[in-house]
Amino acid sequence: MSTRAGGVSDGVFASLNLGSAVGDDPSAVVENRRRYAAALGGTPVFLRQVHGVRALRLPIADPNDAVPEADACWTTAPGVACVIQVADCLPVLFAAPEGRGVAAAHAGWRGLSAGVLEATAKALCEATGCTAVELEAWLGPCIGPRQFEVGADVLAGFDIAPGSPHPRFVPQAAGKWLADLAGLARDRLAAFGVRRIEGGTWCTVEESSRFFSFRRDRPLHGNSGRMAAAIWIERG
């Protein structure tokens, strides 16, 4: 998981912004991605994320599809790094047993409620011949439960009536709730059968010196940088 540190970008994008479509200097992003790739044990594959549920197999079959549209990816090939970009949404990394496969998913509330984690876990299990209980999942930094204020549309996305009590939604002012994104992800993973789940304890909004945050930075700067989480199978 990258942080803000270690890159060459300036201003709101300082310093290791990995997002190529946020308004940063393109040459700075190229250098930042080069540094990120050099730090990994595999070749990173970046996606065009759209808050959907598509789980793409890597390496990409079509070499002309340089930036494929998907919100999750998986691989059984050593040396290929599954990468998810975030700036408040939750990155989730998966590992099958014995290094047989890995996967990564982009879980904002829309993708999470639509089933992106289940789709990713299912694809990885089918590809590696394992069950959900054998998977390991790691939750990265995201907007935390003290900062993620949402409206009734988010509750509706999870089939929760506004007046119904729910452990992941704390009522605030009229028509507003504080949502626990990482907690919701844990619930979805557990319901699917994943038992070994770690992480999800860092807040991108509150840890401003460490993480980019779109919700925190957009009001002042119009946008925010992007971090990335990656997982890969080491080459033998």
N, C-alpha and C positions, 0 to 999 in steps of 0.2 A: 504494500500500500504506500503510494507516494504521499508526501505532505507538500506544504508550500515551499519548503527549503530545497536549495540545490540547483536552481535554474538561473536564467539570464533575463527574464521578463521584468518590466518595471511597473510602478504604480499599483493599481488594484490587482494586477496580474503577477505581482512579485511573489516568488520568483520562478517556481517550477510549474507554470501553467502548461497543461498538456492539451487544452482545448483549442482546436483549429478554427472554430466558428464563433468565437466570443468577442472578437474585435482586437485581439492582441496582434502585435507585429508578427507576421508569418515567419520571418527568419528566426525570431526568438523561439517560436513554437517548434520549429524544425530542430533547433539546437536542444531545446528542452526534451523533446522526444528522443533525440539521439542519446542524451545522457541517461534517460530512463531505460532505454533499450540496453545500454551498456551495463546497467546495474542488474539486469535480469539474467536468468539462466536460460532464457528462450527468446524467440523472435516475437515481439508483441504484434497482435492484430487488433486494430481499433475498429469499432463499429459505428454506424450511424444510428444512434439510439432514438427511438420514437415513442417510448412508453408503451410498448406492445408486449407480446408474449412469445415472439418467434425465437427459438433456440437453434442457432446455426452451427453446423458441423464445421470444424477447422481441421486441416487447412482448406481454404476456399477452393471449390472445384473450378470456378470460372476465374481465370487470372485477370480478366477485364473488370471484374467487380471489385475494384480496389478498396472501396469503403462500403461494405454491405450493410443493408438496413436490417437490424435485429437488436433485441435487447438482452440476448443471452447467447452464449456460445459454449461449445464443448469440443473436446478432442481426445483421441487415444494415441496421438502422434507425439513422440518426444520432441522437445525443443520448440514447440509452438505455444506461445503464451496467450491465454484467453484474457482479454482486457476489458474492463468496464470503467467508464468515466463517470465521475460524480462531483456534485457540489452542494449536496444536501440529501439527495436520494441515497438509498442504501445499496452498497455493493455486497453481493453474497458470493462466496467462493465455495466450490464443492470438490471433494476428492473421493474417488472410488478406492476400494481396498487394493493393496499391493501395487499401487502406481498404475492401475489399468486405465485410468481416465480421469480427467479433471473438467471443471466447468465454471463459468462465471455468469452472474445475472445482475441486471440493473433493476432494482426494486424501489421505484417511487410508489406512491399510493395507488396510482392508476394501474401500473403493471402488477403490483402486488395483489390488488383486489381482482384483477383479471386472470391471475394464475400463472404468472411468469416463473415463480419458484417451483411450482409443481411441474410445469412443462420442462424446465431445465433438469430437475431431478429425474423425471421420467426418462428423458432422452439419455442421460448419463447411465442410468440403471440398465436400460435396454442395450446400450452400446457395450457395456462392460460385463453384463450378465450378473449383476449384483442386485440386492434388494435395497430399499430405502433405509432400512435400519443399519445397513453396512456403510452408508455414506457418512462423511464428515462435512460439516458446514461451518463456515466462518463468516461472521457479520462484521463489516467494516464500520467506519464512522459515518454518521448521518445526522440529520437534524434531530435533536433530542426531545424527550417528552415534556420538557419545560418550555420549549420554544416553538413547537409545531402546532400553531393554532389553525384549526380547520373549520369549515362550515358543514352544513347538513349534507352537501353533495358527497363529501368524503364518507360520512356515515352510511349514506345510501349505497355507495360503492361496495361497502362491506355488508350490505343487507341488515343494517342496524337502524331501528326506528329512533328518531331524535329523543324520545322520552324514555327509552329503555336504558337502564344502567349497564355499563360495559367496563371491564377492568382496563381496557386500553384507551378509553376516551373519558377525559375529565371535564365536566361542564364548566364553562366560563361565563362570559356575558351572554346575553340572549342570542341564540343562534350560533354560538361558537363553542368549540371544545379544544382541549389540548390532547393531541394524539401521540401515542407511543408507536412510532413506525417500526423500530427494531422489535418491540414486543409483538406487534402484529405479525411480523415475519417469523418470529419464533413459533407463534401459534400455528401459522400455515404449514411450516416445516414439520412440526410435531404431528399435526393432523395427517400429513402425508406419510408419516412413518419415520422421519429422520429423528434420531435420538441424540446424536453427538453434535451439539451446537455450541459454538463459542463466539466471543466478541460482542459487538453491538453496544458498547458502553461509552463511546466517545461522541460528543456533540460538536458538529461542525460549526454551529452558530456561536457557541460559547467559547470555543478554543480558537480565537481569531488569529493568534500568532502561528498556529499550527495548520489550520485547515482553511480552504476556500469555502464560502457559503453564499449561494445565490440569493437566498432570502435576506441575509444580513447585508450583503454588498450592493444589491441592485438598487435600493432606494437612494443611496448616495452616489453610486458610480454607474448605474445602468446595466451592469453585468458583473460577472465574477469569473475567476479562473476555474479550471477543472483539475481534479486529481484523478488518479487511476489506481485500481486494484487489479492485480494480475495473479494468475496461477498457471503452472506449467509442469510437465513431466520432464525431469532431467534426462539429458542424453546419456546413454550408457557408455 
